[in-house]
Amino acid sequence: MNTHIRTATLLACIAAGTAALIAEMPTAARGPVSAGTSTPATETMVLDVPFEGGHGRFIDTGKKGLGPGDQFLVVGLPILDNATGKKLGTTDAVEMMMFPNRHDGTVTMQYTLRLPGGHIDLDGVVRHSDKPFRIPVTGGTGRYLGVGGQLTLLKEDTRRNINVMRLELVR
């Protein structure tokens, strides 16, 4: 499969996974959303994403070990409410290595958050060394149709084996 098709497929998978997570989130956890106002409405959620769960795979496309084109794929990774620990939804994601040995890894990432009421899509090129580590929200479906914003890594909690993330949605 050529690089363009592989990249397009990866981006489509990530976008699908991010949207799914937000669609399954309970209304109370999402906070207020106002429609029809001239000022953008912002909705913020703090999420826990476990290091493990769902189904994942690493695809080594070149020389053995991390290299350009290698991919991490995951489907059904649980998304939890940080305050309650309750499962809000799942995510599907694709991460493709561009320059794995620079900046602790420069990668393309696509996520779909599957939450009650719709999906949220995230997509971008990021460096794992970015402080803070952020990826843009590129859209959504259902209740999240037309959203923008960002997902920010707040901390890697190795004691609990989770990433704590803040999802900011803007309409």
C-alpha positions in Angstrom: 0.0 0.0 0.0 1.5 3.3 -0.9 2.3 6.0 1.6 -0.6 8.3 0.5 -3.2 5.7 0.9 -1.8 4.5 4.3 -1.7 8.1 5.6 -5.3 8.8 4.4 -6.5 5.5 6.0 -4.7 6.4 9.2 -6.3 9.9 9.3 -9.7 8.5 8.7 -9.4 6.0 11.5 -8.3 8.6 14.1 -11.1 11.0 13.1 -13.6 8.3 13.5 -12.4 7.3 17.0 -12.4 10.8 18.5 -16.0 11.5 17.5 -17.1 8.3 19.1 -15.8 9.2 22.6 -17.8 12.4 23.0 -21.0 10.9 21.7 -21.2 8.5 24.6 -20.5 11.0 27.3 -23.4 11.8 29.7 -24.9 15.3 29.4 -24.0 16.2 33.0 -20.3 15.4 32.4 -20.2 17.7 29.4 -21.3 20.9 31.0 -23.5 23.7 29.6 -23.6 24.3 25.9 -25.4 27.4 24.5 -26.7 27.6 21.0 -27.6 30.7 19.0 -25.3 33.1 20.8 -22.7 35.4 19.2 -20.1 34.5 21.8 -18.6 31.0 21.3 -19.6 28.5 23.9 -16.8 26.5 25.5 -17.4 23.1 27.1 -14.5 21.6 29.1 -14.2 18.0 30.3 -11.3 16.3 32.2 -10.9 12.7 31.0 -8.8 9.7 32.1 -7.5 7.5 29.3 -6.1 4.2 30.6 -2.7 3.0 29.2 -4.4 -0.3 28.3 -7.8 -1.5 27.2 -9.7 -2.0 24.0 -7.7 -3.7 21.2 -4.4 -2.4 20.0 -1.7 -3.3 17.5 1.8 -2.0 16.6 2.7 -2.3 12.9 6.5 -2.2 12.1 6.7 -1.2 8.5 10.5 -0.9 8.0 13.6 -1.9 9.8 13.0 -3.6 13.2 12.2 -1.0 15.8 10.5 2.4 15.7 10.9 4.2 12.3 9.1 6.4 9.9 5.8 4.8 8.8 5.4 2.6 11.8 1.9 2.7 13.3 0.0 2.2 16.6 -3.6 1.3 16.1 -6.3 1.0 18.9 -10.1 0.5 18.9 -12.4 0.5 21.9 -10.0 2.2 24.4 -12.2 3.3 27.4 -12.6 7.0 28.2 -13.4 7.7 31.9 -14.7 10.7 33.8 -11.7 12.0 35.9 -13.9 13.0 38.8 -16.0 9.8 39.1 -14.1 7.1 37.2 -17.3 6.3 35.3 -16.8 5.1 31.7 -18.0 7.9 29.4 -17.2 6.2 26.0 -14.4 4.8 23.9 -11.8 6.0 21.5 -10.4 4.6 18.3 -7.0 6.0 17.2 -4.2 5.7 14.8 -0.7 7.1 15.4 1.9 7.0 12.6 5.6 7.7 13.2 7.1 10.5 11.1 10.4 11.1 13.0 10.4 8.8 16.0 13.9 9.8 17.1 13.3 13.6 17.1 11.5 15.5 19.9 10.6 12.2 21.6 8.6 11.3 18.4 7.0 13.5 15.8 3.8 11.7 14.7 0.5 12.1 12.9 -2.4 11.3 15.2 -6.1 10.8 14.5 -8.6 10.0 17.2 -12.3 9.5 17.3 -14.0 9.9 20.7 -17.3 7.9 20.8 -19.6 9.5 23.4 -23.4 9.6 24.0 -25.0 11.8 21.4 -22.2 11.8 18.8 -18.5 11.6 18.0 -15.6 14.0 18.3 -12.7 14.0 15.8 -9.1 15.0 16.6 -6.3 15.1 14.0 -2.8 16.6 13.8 0.9 16.4 13.6 2.4 16.5 17.1 5.7 16.1 18.9 5.6 14.0 22.1 8.1 16.6 23.6 5.6 19.5 23.2 4.8 21.0 26.6 1.9 21.1 26.9 1.1 18.2 24.5 -2.0 19.2 22.5 -4.0 18.0 19.5 -6.8 19.9 17.7 -10.4 19.0 17.6 -11.3 19.0 13.9 -15.1 18.4 14.1 -17.8 16.0 15.3 -21.1 14.4 14.6 -24.5 14.5 16.3 -24.5 16.7 19.4 -20.9 17.7 18.5 -21.5 18.7 14.9 -19.3 21.8 14.1 -17.2 21.8 17.3 -13.6 22.9 17.4 -11.1 23.0 20.3 -8.3 21.0 21.6 -7.3 18.0 23.7 -4.4 18.7 26.2 -2.4 16.1 28.1 -2.4 17.3 31.7 -0.3 14.5 33.1 0.8 10.9 32.7 -0.2 9.1 35.9 2.0 6.1 36.0 0.7 5.1 39.5 -2.8 4.7 38.1 -1.7 3.8 34.5 -3.7 6.6 32.9 -3.3 9.8 30.9 -5.3 12.7 32.4 -6.5 15.0 29.6 -8.6 18.2 29.3 -10.9 18.3 26.3 -12.0 21.8 25.4 -14.8 22.1 22.9 -15.8 25.5 21.2 -18.9 26.1 19.2 
